[in-house]
Amino acid sequence: MDFKEIQELIRMVNKHNVAELTIENQDFRIKIKTALAATTMVQAPMMMPQMQQPVMMPQMSAAPEKPQMAAAETKSDAAESTGGNTITIKSPMVGTFYRSPGPDKEAFIKVGDEISVGSKICIIEAMKLFNEIESEVSGRLVKILADDASPVEYDQPLFLIEPK
């Protein structure tokens, strides 16, 4: 199993809210755990005095509703339209964001640069692994939303792109 396949597994686990996934082979074993695995719900019984009236609680829906998006706007999981004519490229993972391959190297992209699908746009370091992130859209870089060498969260906006 190569690194790209492992990244795709992590994306799918996050996308489908899987708590834990273990894959074992002759050569290796991989175990992916999310925050869902550590979350447990404990409900204690409520004791009410005889004289007290019951309190009415508002009903809550079982699952939060997601806003509907047009099919043209769902270009990928990592890119989302922000209105107008820009697309937001979001972080595919949690880690440290780097604009260049090294401290003394030039940045992968700068504001105003034209990028194409598959071009390297940044590096995100996660657990001492440096993941080169490629663009899933083509266009012109309008704005960089994350600071160099700063921590980023999953799905955090990184770049604004004006599509071609």
C-alpha positions in Angstrom: 0.0 0.0 0.0 1.6 3.3 -1.0 1.3 6.7 0.6 -1.5 8.0 -1.7 -3.7 5.0 -0.9 -3.2 5.6 2.8 -4.1 9.3 2.4 -7.3 8.3 0.5 -8.2 5.8 3.3 -7.8 8.7 5.8 -10.0 10.9 3.7 -12.7 8.2 3.4 -12.6 7.5 7.1 -13.1 11.2 7.9 -15.8 11.7 5.2 -17.9 8.7 6.3 -17.5 9.3 10.1 -15.9 5.9 10.7 -14.6 5.6 14.3 -11.8 3.1 13.7 -10.4 1.1 10.7 -7.7 -1.6 10.8 -6.2 -3.2 7.7 -3.7 -6.0 8.1 -1.6 -7.6 5.4 1.4 -9.9 5.4 3.8 -6.9 5.0 2.1 -4.3 7.2 -0.7 -3.3 9.5 -2.4 0.1 9.5 -4.9 1.3 12.1 -6.8 4.6 11.7 -8.7 6.0 14.7 -10.7 9.2 14.7 -12.0 11.3 17.5 -15.3 9.4 17.2 -13.6 6.4 18.7 -12.8 8.3 21.9 -16.2 9.8 22.2 -18.6 8.0 24.6 -21.9 9.2 25.9 -23.0 8.5 29.4 -26.5 9.4 30.6 -27.2 9.5 34.3 -30.7 9.0 35.5 -32.4 12.2 36.6 -34.0 12.3 40.0 -36.9 14.8 40.4 -38.5 15.8 43.7 -42.2 14.8 44.0 -43.5 18.4 44.0 -41.4 19.7 41.0 -43.1 20.0 37.6 -41.2 18.3 34.7 -39.3 20.6 32.5 -40.1 20.5 28.8 -37.0 20.3 26.6 -37.0 21.4 23.0 -36.7 18.6 20.5 -33.4 18.3 18.6 -33.0 16.7 15.2 -31.0 13.5 15.1 -28.5 14.8 12.5 -27.5 18.3 11.6 -28.8 19.5 8.3 -26.2 20.3 5.7 -26.7 23.1 3.2 -27.5 22.0 -0.3 -24.9 22.9 -2.9 -25.3 23.0 -6.7 -23.6 20.2 -8.6 -21.4 22.6 -10.3 -20.0 23.9 -7.0 -19.0 20.5 -5.7 -15.9 20.2 -7.7 -14.0 18.2 -5.0 -13.9 17.6 -1.3 -10.9 19.9 -0.9 -12.3 22.8 -3.0 -15.5 24.6 -2.4 -17.0 27.7 -4.0 -17.2 30.8 -1.7 -19.5 32.9 -3.9 -18.5 35.3 -6.6 -16.0 33.6 -8.8 -13.4 32.2 -6.4 -12.9 28.6 -5.2 -11.5 27.8 -1.7 -8.9 25.1 -1.6 -9.1 23.5 1.9 -6.6 21.4 3.9 -7.1 17.7 3.4 -5.6 16.9 6.8 -4.4 18.2 10.1 -0.8 19.3 10.3 1.7 22.1 9.7 1.3 24.2 6.5 4.4 25.1 4.5 4.4 27.2 1.4 7.8 26.0 0.1 9.7 22.7 0.1 12.4 24.1 2.4 13.3 27.1 4.5 15.7 28.5 1.8 13.6 27.4 -1.2 11.1 29.5 -3.2 7.4 29.1 -2.5 5.4 26.6 -4.6 2.9 29.4 -5.7 2.5 33.1 -5.1 -0.5 35.4 -5.4 -1.2 36.0 -9.1 0.4 32.7 -10.3 -1.6 30.5 -12.7 -2.0 27.0 -11.4 -3.3 23.9 -13.0 -4.8 20.6 -11.8 -2.1 18.4 -10.3 0.4 21.2 -9.6 2.0 21.2 -6.2 0.7 24.1 -4.1 2.0 23.4 -0.6 3.3 20.9 1.9 1.4 19.8 5.1 3.5 18.0 7.7 1.7 15.4 9.7 3.5 13.2 12.2 6.9 13.9 10.6 5.6 13.0 7.2 5.7 15.8 4.6 2.7 15.5 2.3 2.9 17.4 -1.0 -0.6 18.8 -1.7 -1.7 19.1 -5.3 -4.3 21.4 -6.7 -7.6 19.9 -7.8 -8.6 23.0 -9.7 -7.0 25.3 -12.2 -7.0 29.0 -12.2 -5.2 32.1 -10.8 -4.2 32.3 -7.1 -6.0 35.2 -5.5 -5.2 34.9 -1.8 -3.2 32.7 0.6 -5.3 32.2 3.7 -2.8 30.3 6.0 0.5 31.5 7.4 3.7 29.7 6.5 4.8 27.1 9.2 1.5 27.5 11.0 -0.8 24.6 12.2 -3.9 23.9 10.1 -7.0 21.9 10.7 -8.8 19.4 8.5 -11.0 21.3 6.0 -9.4 24.7 6.9 -9.3 27.1 4.0 -5.8 27.5 2.6 -6.1 29.3 -0.8 -8.6 31.3 -2.8 -8.4 30.5 -6.6 -10.1 32.3 -9.4 -11.0 29.5 -11.9 -10.2 29.7 -15.6 
